[in-house]
Amino acid sequence: MFVVDRVLDGRGERIRDLLWTAACARGGFPGGMIPWFRTGKLTKIFLLFAQTRFRDGRGSPPEFWAAMVTAGELLATEDGPDQAEVTAGLERYRTQATAVGTGSQMLP
């Protein structure tokens, strides 16, 4: 399969970097997800991670949740067909981040 990399603006790159940080903090991710990063399917990645469960001894939950809250705050400013799901995911991420003592890393 031929994958065409999507060129993102600065905001999109920030979201992609946060999602990559979250993926690494999670302790890894399916290799099939790499094309989503390359093609800019950022909302799809964000929503998939809403189903993430951590196993004992794997990854860094505080780093994961903090990156996801920040990515969600940026994604929530977009209008789109997945807006309600993004908002619900963001609220879940905020709850989890608070539970592990983290919060938003969003810069003003």
C-alpha positions in Angstrom: 0.0 0.0 0.0 1.3 3.4 -0.9 0.9 6.0 1.8 0.9 9.7 1.0 2.2 11.8 3.9 -0.1 14.7 4.8 1.5 18.0 5.3 0.2 19.5 8.6 0.2 23.1 9.7 1.8 24.0 13.0 -1.3 23.2 15.1 -1.6 19.8 13.3 2.0 19.0 13.9 1.6 19.8 17.6 -1.4 17.5 17.9 0.5 14.7 16.0 3.5 15.2 18.3 1.3 15.0 21.4 -0.4 11.8 20.1 3.0 10.3 19.3 4.1 11.1 22.9 0.9 9.5 24.2 1.5 6.4 22.0 5.0 6.0 23.4 3.9 6.7 27.0 1.3 4.0 26.5 4.1 1.5 26.0 3.6 1.1 22.3 0.9 0.9 19.7 -0.1 -1.3 16.8 2.1 -0.9 13.8 -1.0 -0.5 11.7 -1.4 2.9 13.3 1.7 4.4 11.8 0.0 5.2 8.5 -2.6 7.2 10.6 0.2 9.4 11.9 1.6 9.8 8.4 -1.7 10.6 6.8 -2.9 13.0 9.5 -5.8 10.9 10.9 -5.4 12.6 14.2 -9.0 12.5 15.4 -9.1 8.8 14.6 -6.0 8.2 16.8 -7.4 10.3 19.6 -10.7 8.4 19.6 -9.0 5.0 19.5 -6.9 5.9 22.5 -10.1 6.6 24.4 -10.3 2.8 24.7 -6.8 2.5 26.1 -6.2 0.4 29.2 -2.8 0.2 30.9 -1.3 -3.1 32.0 0.7 -3.1 35.2 4.3 -2.1 34.6 3.8 -0.8 31.1 4.0 2.7 29.9 3.6 6.0 31.8 -0.1 6.7 32.5 0.6 10.3 33.8 2.5 11.2 30.6 -0.1 9.5 28.4 -3.1 11.3 30.0 -1.4 14.7 30.1 -0.6 14.4 26.4 -4.1 13.3 25.5 -5.8 16.1 27.5 -3.7 18.7 25.6 -4.3 17.0 22.2 -8.0 16.9 23.0 -8.1 20.5 23.9 -6.6 21.4 20.5 -8.9 18.9 18.6 -12.0 20.2 20.5 -11.6 23.6 18.8 -12.4 22.0 15.4 -15.8 21.5 14.0 -16.4 18.2 12.5 -18.6 15.0 12.4 -16.7 13.6 15.4 -17.0 16.7 17.6 -19.3 15.1 20.2 -17.0 12.0 20.5 -13.9 14.2 20.8 -15.6 16.3 23.5 -16.6 13.1 25.4 -13.1 11.7 25.0 -11.6 14.9 26.3 -13.7 14.8 29.4 -12.7 11.2 30.0 -9.0 12.1 29.5 -9.4 15.0 32.0 -10.9 12.7 34.6 -8.1 10.2 34.1 -5.4 12.9 34.2 -6.8 14.3 37.4 -6.9 10.8 38.9 -3.1 10.4 38.2 -2.2 13.9 39.3 -1.6 15.5 35.9 -3.4 18.1 33.9 -3.3 20.1 30.7 0.0 21.0 29.1 -1.7 23.4 26.8 0.3 26.5 26.2 -1.6 29.9 26.1 
